[in-house]
Amino acid sequence: MDAAALAVAPVTYGAVGASQAPDLLTFPPAGFRPLERRARIGHGEKRWRFATMQVLSWGVKRRSGFHVNPIASEAGARNERVYSPDGFELVHPGDTAMLRFGPLLEPVRVVYVIDEPDRQGFGYGTLEGHPLRGEESFVIERREDDSVWLVVRSFSRPSTRIWRLLAPAVRIAQEILTRRYLSALAGRL
């Protein structure tokens, strides 16, 4: 699928936003496998600002070995663009991107952004051509003790017959990548 078509393509699943559901792990969308992992990635205001900017600018993916290629679209056009201190544009609902990890291509669309005083992050959904169908979210939380946490949540299933045959390997890869996400923001500033 070319970039213009991808920019307006619908997501490949119906439960848009379900990665935010408090009961996702108990009641995932029918036919999907849920996953949630969380890790304390630091403490204090400096870590909070760093982590939120990294998540909201795809930094958690880039730091985990992904190449992120935003796809411009008329549908995702907006008047104001906001950038992180390292020069990457912050995500916005409707943004489309092609993620690449080695030879693997993953077209995705940002389906929501969380902008709360102690919770910042976003969720994206899969587009046609992604090995999985589903949603993944990256949320930074600041707790009352000023600790900073990264929470990764998803629900997914293989997108095609070939990926269904590879499901055990895909689950292992998902777990490894999720661990990479959790450690990507825990390093020193």
C-alpha positions as CSV (number, residue, x, y, z in Angstrom):
1,M,0.0,0.0,0.0
2,D,1.4,3.4,-0.9
3,A,1.8,6.2,1.6
4,A,-1.3,8.2,0.3
5,A,-3.5,5.1,0.7
6,L,-2.0,4.2,4.0
7,A,-2.6,7.7,5.4
8,V,-6.4,7.3,5.0
9,A,-6.7,3.5,5.5
10,P,-8.9,2.3,8.4
11,V,-7.4,0.4,11.4
12,T,-7.6,-3.4,11.1
13,Y,-9.7,-4.1,14.2
14,G,-12.9,-2.8,15.8
15,A,-12.2,-2.2,19.4
16,V,-10.5,1.2,19.0
17,G,-9.3,2.6,22.3
18,A,-9.7,-0.7,24.2
19,S,-6.1,-0.7,25.4
20,Q,-7.3,2.0,27.9
21,A,-9.9,-0.3,29.4
22,P,-9.3,-1.0,33.1
23,D,-10.4,-4.6,32.6
24,L,-8.4,-5.3,29.4
25,L,-6.5,-8.2,30.9
26,T,-9.6,-9.9,32.1
27,F,-11.9,-9.1,29.2
28,P,-9.9,-8.4,26.1
29,P,-11.8,-7.9,22.8
30,A,-13.0,-11.3,21.5
31,G,-10.2,-13.2,19.8
32,F,-7.4,-11.0,21.0
33,R,-4.5,-11.7,23.4
34,P,-4.0,-8.9,26.0
35,L,-0.6,-7.9,27.4
36,E,0.4,-5.4,30.1
37,R,3.8,-4.7,31.5
38,R,5.0,-1.9,33.7
39,A,8.3,-0.7,35.1
40,R,9.5,2.1,37.3
41,I,11.8,4.1,35.1
42,G,12.9,6.8,37.5
43,H,11.9,9.5,40.0
44,G,11.3,13.2,40.0
45,E,10.4,16.0,37.6
46,K,13.4,15.7,35.3
47,R,12.7,12.0,34.7
48,W,8.9,12.8,34.2
49,R,9.6,15.4,31.5
50,F,12.2,13.3,29.8
51,A,10.0,10.2,29.7
52,T,6.8,12.0,28.6
53,M,8.7,13.7,25.7
54,Q,10.3,10.4,24.7
55,V,6.9,8.6,24.6
56,L,5.0,11.4,22.9
57,S,7.6,11.7,20.1
58,W,8.0,7.9,19.3
59,G,11.3,8.0,21.3
60,V,10.4,4.8,23.2
61,K,10.2,3.0,19.8
62,R,13.4,4.6,18.4
63,R,15.3,3.8,21.6
64,S,14.1,0.2,21.2
65,G,15.6,-0.3,17.7
66,F,12.7,0.9,15.5
67,H,12.9,3.3,12.7
68,V,9.9,5.6,12.7
69,N,8.7,7.2,9.4
70,P,5.8,9.5,9.9
71,I,3.4,9.6,6.9
72,A,2.0,13.0,5.9
73,S,-1.7,13.1,5.2
74,E,-4.4,15.7,4.5
75,A,-6.6,13.9,7.1
76,G,-4.0,14.3,9.8
77,A,-3.1,17.9,8.9
78,R,-3.2,20.4,11.8
79,N,-2.4,24.0,12.3
80,E,-0.1,23.7,15.2
81,R,2.8,21.3,15.5
82,V,4.6,20.7,18.8
83,Y,8.1,19.3,19.0
84,S,10.2,17.5,21.7
85,P,13.4,19.1,22.9
86,D,15.4,16.8,20.6
87,G,13.4,18.0,17.5
88,F,10.9,15.2,17.0
89,E,7.2,16.1,16.4
90,L,4.8,15.0,19.1
91,V,2.1,12.5,18.2
92,H,-1.4,13.6,17.5
93,P,-4.6,11.5,17.1
94,G,-4.8,10.5,13.4
95,D,-1.1,10.5,12.8
96,T,0.1,7.6,10.6
97,A,3.5,6.1,10.7
98,M,5.5,3.2,9.2
99,L,7.5,1.5,11.9
100,R,10.4,-0.6,10.8
101,F,12.3,-3.1,12.9
102,G,15.0,-4.8,10.7
103,P,13.1,-6.0,7.7
104,L,9.7,-6.0,9.4
105,L,7.3,-3.1,8.4
106,E,4.5,-2.1,10.7
107,P,2.0,0.5,9.5
108,V,0.2,2.2,12.4
109,R,-2.2,5.0,13.3
110,V,-2.3,7.0,16.5
111,V,-5.8,6.4,17.8
112,Y,-5.7,8.4,21.1
113,V,-3.4,10.6,23.1
114,I,-3.5,10.9,26.9
115,D,-2.8,14.4,28.4
116,E,-3.4,14.4,32.1
117,P,-1.4,16.0,34.9
118,D,0.1,12.6,36.0
119,R,-0.5,10.5,32.9
120,Q,0.9,11.1,29.4
121,G,1.0,8.8,26.5
122,F,-0.7,7.4,23.4
123,G,-2.1,4.4,21.8
124,Y,-1.8,3.3,18.2
125,G,-3.7,0.8,16.1
126,T,-2.5,-1.5,13.3
127,L,-3.1,-0.8,9.6
128,E,-3.2,-3.3,6.7
129,G,0.2,-4.8,6.2
130,H,1.1,-5.0,9.9
131,P,1.9,-8.6,11.1
132,L,-0.7,-8.2,13.9
133,R,-4.2,-6.7,14.3
134,G,-4.8,-4.7,17.4
135,E,-3.6,-1.8,19.5
136,E,-0.6,-0.9,21.7
137,S,-0.2,1.9,24.2
138,F,2.7,3.6,25.9
139,V,1.7,5.6,29.0
140,I,4.0,7.4,31.5
141,E,2.5,7.7,35.0
142,R,3.8,9.8,37.9
143,R,2.8,8.4,41.3
144,E,2.2,10.2,44.6
145,D,5.8,9.3,45.7
146,D,7.1,11.1,42.6
147,S,8.2,7.8,41.0
148,V,7.8,7.6,37.2
149,W,6.5,4.5,35.5
150,L,6.1,3.3,31.9
151,V,3.1,1.1,31.3
152,V,2.8,-0.8,28.0
153,R,-0.5,-2.3,27.2
154,S,-1.7,-4.1,24.1
155,F,-4.2,-6.5,22.6
156,S,-3.4,-8.3,19.4
157,R,-3.7,-11.4,17.2
158,P,-1.9,-12.4,14.0
159,S,-3.1,-10.6,10.9
160,T,-2.8,-13.3,8.3
161,R,-2.6,-17.1,8.0
162,I,1.2,-17.0,7.7
163,W,1.5,-14.9,10.9
164,R,-0.9,-17.3,12.7
165,L,1.4,-20.2,11.8
166,L,4.2,-18.1,13.4
167,A,2.2,-17.2,16.5
168,P,4.5,-18.8,19.1
169,A,7.5,-16.9,17.7
170,V,5.4,-13.7,17.5
171,R,4.5,-14.0,21.2
172,I,8.1,-14.4,22.1
173,A,9.1,-11.4,20.0
174,Q,6.3,-9.3,21.5
175,E,7.6,-10.1,25.0
176,I,11.2,-9.3,24.1
177,L,10.2,-6.0,22.4
178,T,8.1,-5.0,25.4
179,R,11.0,-5.6,27.7
180,R,13.1,-3.4,25.4
181,Y,10.5,-0.6,25.7
182,L,10.5,-0.8,29.5
183,S,14.3,-0.6,29.6
184,A,14.6,2.0,26.9
185,L,13.5,4.9,29.1
186,A,15.1,3.7,32.3
187,G,18.7,4.6,31.3
188,R,20.6,7.6,32.5
189,L,19.7,11.1,31.2
